[in-house]
Structure formats: structure tokens, C-alpha cells
Amino acid sequence: MSAVHARAVRRPWRLAAEATALLVAAVVAFPLYWMLLGALKPAGEIESTEPRPWTASPSLDSFRRVFEQQEFGRYFVNSLVVAVSVVIASALIAFLAATAVTRFRFRFRTTLLIMFLVAQMVPVEALTIPLFFLMRDLGQLNTLGSLILPHIAFSLPFAIWMLRGFVKAVPESLEEAAYLDGASRARFLWRILLPLVLPGLVATSVFSFISAWNDFLFAKSFIISDTSQSTLPMALLVFYKPDEPDWGGVMAASTVMTVPVLVFFVLVQRRLVSGLGGAVKD
């Protein structure tokens, strides 16, 4: 009877927790629903003074206008190049750096780790102007490199701190056993250590991908005259005109922008959950 009573007591709390989780999920998903709804609504309903959370006559005209833009495909490819480059480069550099600060003892190691934390505290907006002059001096303005390099720099501190916990969780005895079996340091690094910290790499890659894919500030600041180097967030400006904004086009373009992020998240969701779980555990 006591076990039954305990289950009966726990059940209301469990129902309350599940209801709260559903409510939070609904609140988080509502902007996405409204964005998709705005993309499907005809122009008359979008401009109506009495907005409704549904539409009786969905239309694909907004999506048609988006894909009829001649430069939209180029913007998509540019965004993909930037995001993939940032993910690969930041993951590789962060893995090597996390291994170095975890496995090796050297001077100023603690200072370096503190600098990583300090770098996370600096607002991106405060560094935009200095980065503009840096990209100008490097001759990278109006190139995709002006977007790739800053995003790599901003994603590294978080990635290194997160991967440091995964590398530290791998016992040193495993490394010693590999050396006794004749494995070199490079072979241990790529054949043994990398697969063990792969969930952490996936978790950091998701954040790097989202940050680079959705970037508007750097794209607006560093791509000044050569529109062929613009990315998808800049495509939203095509549909936004101060005198006559095309809200259907803005919502449709935003929906198209969201799809690759969702696809990437679905592909890596299992490793992402294990990666975040490992980070919390550490």
C-alpha cells in the first residue's frame, strides 16, 4: 500500500512537470509557427489589422517570390560555405587546443584558460569596428573570409572549454596503454581520443553552425559593395523596404533559412544530447 500511495503522490507532480514542459515547448515553438504562417498567408491577411493564428487560404506566392530572386541561390551557397568552414575549422582547432591545455603542463596555461573565459564576456558589438579595420588591413573586406575568420575566433573559447572536460574525462591510463601497445601520439590522438570526445565536438559544432548561419552583424558590416559575397541573412533586406515591406517574403525567406538548421540539428541530435550530458556531468 505504501508503494501505491507513493506512486499516487508522485503522479500529480509528474503530470505538472509534463504540462510545464509542454507549455514551454509551445512557447518556444510559437514564433516558428507564426513565421511559417506568415509565409503561407496571402498578402491581404498579412496586412490585416486583425491578425488570426490561422489561414483559410494558404498560398505559396511568398516562397515563389523568394526563389525567383536571382541572387538567392548564391546567398544560400555563401552561407553554407561560411557555416561549414567555421564548423570544421573551429572543431579541429578546439580539439587540438583542448588536448594541449589538458594533457600538457606549460607556463601560463591557467592564464590562457582565463583569457578564454574573458573572451566570452566581450560583446560582439563592441568588437565589430576593430574587426572591420582588421579585415580592411588584411584585405578581406567583401570576401567570405571576413565572415569565416571572426566566427572561428568567437566560437573557439566556448568550444575549447567544453572539449576540455571531455578530454579530461578520458583516463590517462588509456593513453599509457596505447603507448605500450606501440601507438604513436598522433595515432592515439586521431584513432582513440577523437572518437571518445566526438559527442562534445558535435555539441560545439551545433552552436558554431547556428552562430555562423544566422549572422547578420558581420555580414552587414564587412560585405559592403560586393553583393555576390552576401549571405542569406542579407537576403532579408531584399524584401524589406521602409516604404513598402514585403512581410510575406521576409517570413518565407526566414523559413527557408531555418530549414538547414533544423536538418543539421536532426542529423546530430543523438550525439548532441550525449555531448551536452557529458558536459553537464563534467
Secondary structure, DSSP 8 states (H G I E B T S, - for coil): -HHHHHHHHHHHHHHHHHHHHHHHHHHHHHHHHHHHHHHHS-HHHHT-SS--S--SS---HHHHHHHH-TTHHHHHHHHHHHHHHHHHHHHHHHHHHHHHHHH---TTHHHHHHHHHHHHHS-HHHHHHHHHHHHHHTT-TTSTHHHHHHHHHHHHHHHHHHHHHHHHHS-HHHHHHHHHTT--HHHIIIIIIHHHHHHHHHHHHHHHHHHHHT--HHHHHH--S-GGG--HHHHHHHH--SSS--HHHHHHHHHHHHHHHHHHHHHHHHHHHHHHHHHHH-
